[in-house]
Structure formats: C-alpha cells, structure tokens
C-alpha cells in the first residue's frame, strides 16, 4: 500500500524525457516559422479581432504538429477535419438561442463526440468550438464565415508540417500499413523473428482501452526496437572482431577468373573478396555461383569435364559491387540478420578506411553463437 502511494505521488512530478535538446530546438524553430506568417497574414486578411481569437488554438496545433508529429492528433485529417467540424458545431450553437455558457459547454462536448466518431480528434479543435460558440468582436458577425480563416490556418499548418518535418527527417504524415498487414508478422519473417504480430498489437490496444498518443505503426516499431535491444543485452558484447577469421584469401580486380577459380577450389571457399592490391581496400566480392555462371562449353561433345572458362573474362567483370560489409565492432545480432536472414555465405569485415581485415562465414557465426551460449550457461 505504501509503495502504491509513493508511485501515485511520484506521478505528479515531471517524467523523464526521451528526446534531447536537439529535438526541442527543432520543434521551437518549426513552430516559430509557421506561427509568424500565420499571425501576419491573418491580421492582413481577416483583421485583428478574428485573428487574435483563433490564433491560440492554431498555436497549440503547431506545437502538436512539430513536437509530436507521430501523434494521431497531428495527422492531416485530424487537423483539417477536426478544426472544420468543431468550428461548424461551435458556430451553429453560437447562433442558437442558448445561453453563452450552455452553448460553449455543449459545443465542446459535441465536438469531442463527433471528432472521435469521424476519427479526426485534434484537441485544439475543441478550443475552436468554444471560441465559435462564445463569439465576440468579429466572431459573431462572421458566422459560418469563420470557417474561412480556420480552414486557412489549418491548411497552412499542414503545408508547413509537410515541408519542415520531412526536411528534418521526421516523416509526415506518418506512413500507415494496410489493414491486411494485421495478420502478417510485424516484421518480414526471418528478418528479426519477433514474438508478436500486427494482430497482437491491435488486440493489445483494444484491451488497453484508452487513447494512446502514438500511431499503431509507431507502436509496432517501438516494440520491435525494444525487443532488439533486449536481444542485444542478452547476447552480451560479442562482436564481429571476436569471431571473424583473420586468415584472408583475396584477389585483385584485374586478375583473370581462372585464378579466382583456382583459389576458391584450393581453399574450399564459397566466395572470394576482391581487394585493390596496393591499398587493401575492399571493392567487390566474387562467389562460386558467379564463376559457375561463366563456364562455356568446349567445341567438342558437351561434357561437364570439358566445360571451360571464358579466358578473356576478368574478376572485375563478374564481381558484385558495392559489397555489404561490417566493421569489427558490429554486434552479433547484426551478423545474424545479414548471414542467416539474408542468406549471405560470408561477410567481409573492414576497418574505418574500408580495408579488408577479416571474413565471417556462417560457420563462424554458429561457433560464435555457441560460445556465447556456453558462456552464459557458466555464469
């Protein structure tokens, strides 16, 4: 009981933030960039009384759009639809014979219900409903004409959010998967093998029963990242440098493919790194499959033993480039994704200058996973 009381009292204090000053600054600049022209143009087009009445809800909308662009409340339909519908309700009640207080209360209540019903909940819209219902200088005279400045502000906010959020690498509006994706795994099968599906998320949201100020897709992404971090923690600090093979076999891009074939056969390799001889920089990779595709039959009767290489072909013509590679500090979970999920037979390891320093095969990965497992059993 005492612990519950402490937890309850603790909820009155500020919660820790998950974003840093850089994100605060981004939101401040975005709000400033849109509110300044909104007020200036509003004063010029609609006059001071109208603009000053509706600018406060618009400013609140700007805060949501630029500081919480992932919120369902910040999406374009919520902003435009919510503001227009709520304003219409407020004007209708303001023009009725109801007392001002009753009209304001009824306006905000009806607005909330309609916005939920039409899936365009936007909290500042409810403030607009009250402003329209209460009226005042310039507002009462406009009547339904109030929809014009409200619509203008809404469109200006959405346009600014589209430009600014996307330029600052905050996708807006938030991409949304189709409803058919609910039955499929939340990530491609084999990519991360998470323990939940989109349908599980939908059912969990239904069980929760409250408004969650985050889109469903963002919630899925958040859970995926949480599981990824949990897997990393459980697997310890095993990195590419711990399990890679340092005995390197490579070939230059100008070598003929006959030499590549001989090297692969001699060392029983599935693939061979292509490296610039002077700088040791990794420039490509050539696999056994690449070589087999460039056999050509000899002029005599077709026989597997008589298949020969195109003598003029060089490695640089057959190699795959650019190459997927990792650095020595790459975590074991990243290697699992590349080698197991993407089906790569080997993974080059490079340093900061893209020089080849090691190779990791699927056998190295299995050995690393086994060693990590045995280590944890012994703890």
C-alpha positions as CSV (number, residue, x, y, z in Angstrom):
1,X,0.0,0.0,0.0
2,X,2.8,2.4,0.9
3,X,4.6,1.6,-2.4
4,X,1.4,2.3,-4.4
5,X,1.1,5.6,-2.6
6,X,4.7,6.5,-3.4
7,X,4.1,5.6,-7.1
8,X,1.0,7.7,-7.2
9,X,2.7,10.7,-5.6
10,X,5.6,10.3,-8.0
11,X,3.3,10.6,-11.0
12,X,2.7,14.3,-10.0
13,X,6.4,15.1,-10.8
14,X,7.8,15.5,-14.3
15,X,8.6,12.3,-16.1
16,X,12.0,11.9,-17.8
17,X,12.1,12.9,-21.4
18,X,13.3,10.5,-24.1
19,X,14.4,13.4,-26.5
20,X,17.3,15.8,-26.2
21,X,17.8,19.5,-26.8
22,X,18.3,19.0,-30.5
23,X,14.7,17.8,-30.8
24,X,13.4,20.7,-28.6
25,X,15.2,23.2,-30.9
26,X,13.7,21.6,-34.0
27,X,10.2,21.9,-32.6
28,X,10.8,25.5,-31.5
29,X,12.0,26.6,-34.9
30,X,9.2,24.8,-36.7
31,X,6.5,26.5,-34.5
32,X,8.1,29.9,-35.0
33,X,8.4,29.5,-38.7
34,X,4.7,28.8,-39.1
35,X,3.1,31.0,-36.4
36,X,4.8,34.2,-37.6
37,X,3.4,34.1,-41.1
38,X,0.1,32.8,-39.8
39,X,-0.4,35.8,-37.5
40,X,0.9,38.3,-40.0
41,X,-1.2,37.1,-42.9
42,X,-4.3,36.6,-40.6
43,X,-4.1,40.2,-39.4
44,X,-3.9,41.4,-43.0
45,X,-6.7,39.2,-44.4
46,X,-9.1,38.7,-41.6
47,X,-8.4,41.6,-39.2
48,X,-7.2,41.8,-35.6
49,X,-10.3,40.6,-33.7
50,X,-10.8,37.4,-35.6
51,X,-7.1,36.5,-35.9
52,X,-6.5,37.1,-32.2
53,X,-9.4,34.9,-31.2
54,X,-8.4,31.8,-33.3
55,X,-4.6,32.1,-33.2
56,X,-4.2,30.5,-29.7
57,X,-5.8,27.2,-30.8
58,X,-3.7,27.4,-34.0
59,X,-0.6,27.9,-31.9
60,X,-1.5,24.8,-29.9
61,X,-1.9,22.9,-33.2
62,X,1.5,24.0,-34.3
63,X,3.0,22.6,-31.0
64,X,1.5,19.2,-31.7
65,X,2.5,19.1,-35.4
66,X,6.1,20.0,-34.8
67,X,6.9,18.4,-31.4
68,X,4.7,15.2,-31.7
69,X,4.3,14.7,-35.4
70,X,3.9,10.9,-34.8
71,X,0.7,11.5,-32.8
72,X,-2.6,10.6,-34.4
73,X,-3.8,14.0,-33.3
74,X,-1.2,15.6,-35.6
75,X,-2.1,13.9,-38.9
76,X,-3.6,16.0,-41.7
77,X,-7.2,14.7,-41.4
78,X,-7.2,15.3,-37.7
79,X,-6.0,18.9,-38.1
80,X,-8.2,19.9,-41.0
81,X,-11.2,17.8,-40.4
82,X,-11.2,18.4,-36.6
83,X,-10.9,22.2,-37.0
84,X,-13.6,22.5,-39.6
85,X,-16.1,20.2,-37.9
86,X,-15.5,21.6,-34.4
87,X,-15.9,25.2,-35.8
88,X,-19.1,24.3,-37.6
89,X,-20.5,22.9,-34.4
90,X,-19.5,26.0,-32.4
91,X,-20.9,28.4,-34.9
92,X,-24.2,26.6,-35.0
93,X,-24.6,26.7,-31.2
94,X,-23.4,30.2,-31.1
95,X,-26.1,31.3,-33.5
96,X,-28.8,29.4,-31.5
97,X,-30.8,30.9,-28.6
98,X,-28.9,29.0,-26.0
99,X,-27.2,30.9,-23.2
100,X,-23.5,31.5,-23.8
101,X,-22.3,29.2,-21.1
102,X,-24.6,26.4,-22.2
103,X,-23.6,26.9,-25.8
104,X,-19.9,26.7,-25.0
105,X,-20.2,23.6,-22.9
106,X,-22.4,21.8,-25.4
107,X,-20.1,22.8,-28.3
108,X,-17.0,21.3,-26.7
109,X,-18.9,18.1,-25.7
110,X,-20.5,17.6,-29.2
111,X,-17.1,18.4,-30.8
112,X,-15.4,15.7,-28.8
113,X,-18.0,13.1,-29.7
114,X,-18.1,14.0,-33.4
115,X,-14.3,14.1,-33.7
116,X,-14.0,10.6,-32.1
117,X,-16.8,9.3,-34.4
118,X,-15.1,10.7,-37.5
119,X,-11.6,9.7,-36.4
120,X,-10.2,13.3,-36.5
121,X,-9.6,14.0,-32.9
122,X,-7.4,17.1,-32.5
123,X,-7.5,18.7,-29.0
124,X,-7.1,22.4,-30.2
125,X,-10.2,21.9,-32.3
126,X,-12.3,21.7,-29.2
127,X,-11.0,25.1,-28.2
128,X,-12.1,26.4,-31.5
129,X,-15.6,25.0,-30.9
130,X,-15.8,27.0,-27.7
131,X,-14.4,30.2,-29.3
132,X,-17.0,29.9,-32.1
133,X,-19.8,29.3,-29.6
134,X,-18.9,32.1,-27.2
135,X,-18.4,34.6,-30.1
136,X,-17.0,38.1,-29.5
137,X,-15.9,41.0,-31.6
138,X,-15.6,39.9,-35.2
139,X,-16.6,36.3,-34.5
140,X,-20.3,36.7,-34.1
141,X,-20.6,38.8,-37.3
142,X,-18.7,36.3,-39.4
143,X,-21.0,33.3,-38.5
144,X,-20.1,30.4,-40.8
145,X,-17.6,32.7,-42.5
146,X,-15.3,31.8,-39.6
147,X,-14.6,28.6,-41.4
148,X,-12.5,30.5,-43.9
149,X,-9.8,31.8,-41.5
150,X,-9.9,28.5,-39.6
151,X,-9.5,26.5,-42.8
152,X,-6.7,28.8,-44.0
153,X,-4.8,28.3,-40.7
154,X,-5.3,24.5,-40.9
155,X,-4.0,24.3,-44.4
156,X,-1.0,26.5,-43.7
157,X,-0.2,24.3,-40.6
158,X,-0.4,21.1,-42.7
159,X,1.7,22.6,-45.5
160,X,4.4,23.8,-43.2
161,X,4.5,20.4,-41.4
162,X,4.8,18.6,-44.7
163,X,7.8,20.6,-45.7
164,X,9.6,21.2,-42.3
165,X,9.1,17.7,-40.7
166,X,10.2,15.8,-43.8
167,X,13.2,18.1,-44.3
168,X,14.2,17.4,-40.7
169,X,13.9,13.7,-41.2
170,X,10.5,13.3,-39.4
171,X,8.2,11.6,-41.9
172,X,4.9,13.4,-42.1
173,X,2.2,12.3,-42.4
174,X,3.1,9.0,-40.8
175,X,3.1,6.1,-43.2
176,X,0.3,3.7,-42.4
177,X,0.2,0.0,-43.3
178,X,-2.9,-1.5,-44.7
179,X,-5.4,-3.4,-42.6
180,X,-4.4,-6.7,-44.3
181,X,-1.0,-6.4,-42.7
182,X,-2.5,-7.1,-39.3
183,X,-2.4,-10.9,-39.8
184,X,1.2,-10.9,-41.1
185,X,4.2,-10.7,-38.8
186,X,5.1,-7.2,-37.8
187,X,8.5,-7.6,-39.5
188,X,9.4,-9.8,-42.5
189,X,9.7,-13.4,-41.5
190,X,13.3,-14.2,-40.7
191,X,14.4,-10.6,-40.5
192,X,14.2,-10.3,-36.8
193,X,11.9,-13.1,-35.7
194,X,10.0,-11.0,-33.3
195,X,7.5,-12.7,-31.0
196,X,4.4,-10.7,-32.0
197,X,2.3,-9.9,-35.0
198,X,0.3,-6.8,-36.0
199,X,-2.9,-8.6,-34.9
200,X,-1.4,-9.0,-31.4
201,X,-0.8,-5.2,-31.3
202,X,-4.4,-4.5,-32.3
203,X,-5.8,-6.7,-29.6
204,X,-3.4,-5.3,-27.0
205,X,-4.7,-1.8,-27.9
206,X,-8.3,-2.9,-27.6
207,X,-7.5,-4.4,-24.2
208,X,-5.8,-1.2,-23.0
209,X,-9.0,0.7,-23.8
210,X,-7.5,4.2,-23.6
211,X,-6.3,6.7,-26.1
212,X,-2.6,6.1,-26.9
213,X,-0.9,9.2,-28.3
214,X,1.1,7.3,-30.8
215,X,0.2,5.7,-34.2
216,X,-0.2,1.9,-34.3
217,X,2.7,1.6,-36.7
218,X,5.0,3.6,-34.5
219,X,4.0,1.4,-31.5
220,X,4.9,-1.7,-33.5
221,X,8.3,-0.1,-34.4
222,X,8.8,0.8,-30.7
223,X,8.2,-2.7,-29.6
224,X,10.5,-4.1,-32.3
225,X,13.3,-1.8,-31.2
226,X,12.7,-2.8,-27.6
227,X,13.0,-6.5,-28.4
228,X,16.1,-5.8,-30.5
229,X,17.8,-4.1,-27.6
230,X,16.7,-6.9,-25.2
231,X,18.3,-9.5,-27.6
232,X,21.5,-7.4,-27.8
233,X,21.6,-7.3,-24.0
234,X,21.0,-11.0,-23.6
235,X,23.7,-11.8,-26.1
236,X,26.4,-9.8,-24.4
237,X,29.2,-7.9,-26.2
238,X,30.1,-10.4,-28.8
239,X,31.2,-8.5,-31.9
240,X,32.4,-9.2,-35.5
241,X,36.0,-8.8,-34.3
242,X,35.6,-11.6,-31.8
243,X,34.5,-14.3,-34.3
244,X,36.0,-13.3,-37.7
245,X,38.6,-15.3,-39.5
246,X,41.8,-13.3,-39.9
247,X,43.4,-15.7,-42.4
248,X,42.4,-13.9,-45.5
249,X,42.2,-15.0,-49.2
250,X,41.6,-12.3,-51.8
251,X,42.2,-11.4,-55.4
252,X,42.7,-8.2,-57.3
253,X,40.0,-6.9,-59.7
254,X,42.3,-7.1,-62.7
255,X,43.0,-10.9,-62.2
256,X,41.5,-13.4,-64.6
257,X,38.7,-15.6,-63.4
258,X,40.8,-18.7,-63.8
259,X,42.9,-17.6,-60.9
260,X,39.8,-16.9,-58.8
261,X,38.5,-20.4,-59.6
262,X,41.8,-21.9,-58.5
263,X,41.9,-20.0,-55.3
264,X,38.3,-20.9,-54.4
265,X,38.9,-24.6,-55.2
266,X,42.2,-24.8,-53.3
267,X,40.9,-23.3,-50.1
268,X,37.4,-24.7,-50.4
269,X,35.7,-21.3,-50.3
270,X,32.2,-20.2,-51.3
271,X,33.3,-16.6,-52.1
272,X,36.4,-14.5,-52.5
273,X,37.0,-10.9,-51.6
274,X,38.1,-8.6,-54.4
275,X,40.7,-6.1,-53.0
276,X,42.8,-3.4,-54.5
277,X,46.4,-4.8,-54.2
278,X,48.0,-1.5,-53.1
279,X,45.5,-0.1,-50.7
280,X,43.9,-3.3,-49.5
281,X,40.5,-1.6,-50.0
282,X,37.6,-3.9,-50.4
283,X,36.0,-3.2,-53.9
284,X,33.9,-6.3,-54.5
285,X,33.2,-9.9,-53.9
286,X,33.0,-12.9,-56.3
287,X,31.2,-16.1,-55.4
288,X,31.3,-19.7,-56.6
289,X,27.9,-19.1,-58.2
290,X,29.3,-16.1,-60.2
291,X,32.1,-18.3,-61.6
292,X,29.8,-21.3,-62.5
293,X,27.6,-18.9,-64.5
294,X,30.5,-18.1,-66.8
295,X,31.5,-21.6,-67.8
296,X,31.3,-22.1,-71.5
297,X,31.2,-25.5,-73.4
298,X,34.2,-26.6,-75.3
299,X,33.8,-27.1,-79.1
300,X,33.7,-30.9,-78.8
301,X,30.9,-33.0,-77.4
302,X,29.2,-31.4,-74.4
303,X,30.6,-32.9,-71.2
304,X,30.8,-31.5,-67.7
305,X,34.6,-32.1,-67.6
306,X,35.0,-30.2,-70.9
307,X,33.4,-27.0,-69.6
308,X,35.9,-24.2,-69.6
309,X,36.0,-20.6,-68.5
310,X,35.8,-17.6,-70.9
311,X,39.5,-16.9,-70.9
312,X,39.2,-13.2,-71.5
313,X,36.9,-12.5,-68.6
314,X,38.4,-10.7,-65.6
315,X,37.3,-10.7,-62.0
316,X,36.1,-7.0,-62.1
317,X,33.5,-8.0,-64.8
318,X,31.9,-10.7,-62.6
319,X,32.3,-9.4,-59.1
320,X,29.4,-8.0,-57.1
321,X,29.8,-4.4,-56.0
322,X,29.3,-2.5,-53.8
323,X,29.8,-5.0,-51.1
324,X,27.8,-5.5,-47.9
325,X,30.4,-5.3,-45.1
326,X,30.6,-4.6,-41.4
327,X,33.2,-3.2,-39.1
328,X,34.9,-5.1,-36.2
329,X,32.6,-3.5,-33.6
330,X,29.3,-4.8,-35.3
331,X,27.2,-6.7,-32.8
332,X,26.4,-10.4,-33.1
333,X,22.7,-9.7,-33.7
334,X,23.6,-7.6,-36.8
335,X,25.6,-10.5,-38.1
336,X,22.7,-12.9,-37.6
337,X,20.5,-10.7,-39.7
338,X,23.0,-10.5,-42.6
339,X,24.3,-14.1,-42.6
340,X,21.2,-16.1,-41.5
341,X,18.2,-14.0,-42.6
342,X,19.6,-12.5,-45.8
343,X,21.3,-15.8,-46.8
344,X,24.8,-14.4,-47.3
345,X,27.5,-17.1,-47.3
346,X,30.2,-14.8,-46.0
347,X,30.5,-11.2,-44.7
348,X,33.7,-9.1,-45.1
349,X,34.9,-7.2,-42.1
350,X,36.6,-3.8,-42.8
351,X,38.3,-1.0,-40.9
352,X,37.4,2.7,-41.0
353,X,39.3,3.1,-44.3
354,X,37.3,0.2,-45.9
355,X,40.4,-2.1,-45.8
356,X,39.7,-5.8,-45.5
357,X,40.7,-7.1,-42.0
358,X,38.7,-10.3,-41.8
359,X,35.9,-12.6,-43.1
360,X,32.9,-14.1,-41.3
361,X,31.2,-17.2,-42.6
362,X,28.0,-18.9,-41.5
363,X,30.2,-21.5,-39.7
364,X,32.0,-18.6,-37.8
365,X,28.5,-17.3,-36.8
366,X,27.3,-20.6,-35.5
367,X,30.6,-21.0,-33.5
368,X,30.1,-17.5,-32.0
369,X,26.5,-18.2,-31.0
370,X,27.6,-21.5,-29.4
371,X,30.4,-19.9,-27.5
372,X,28.1,-17.1,-26.3
373,X,25.6,-19.7,-25.2
374,X,28.1,-21.8,-23.3
375,X,29.5,-18.6,-21.6
376,X,26.1,-17.6,-20.4
377,X,25.4,-21.2,-19.1
378,X,28.6,-20.9,-17.0
379,X,27.6,-17.6,-15.4
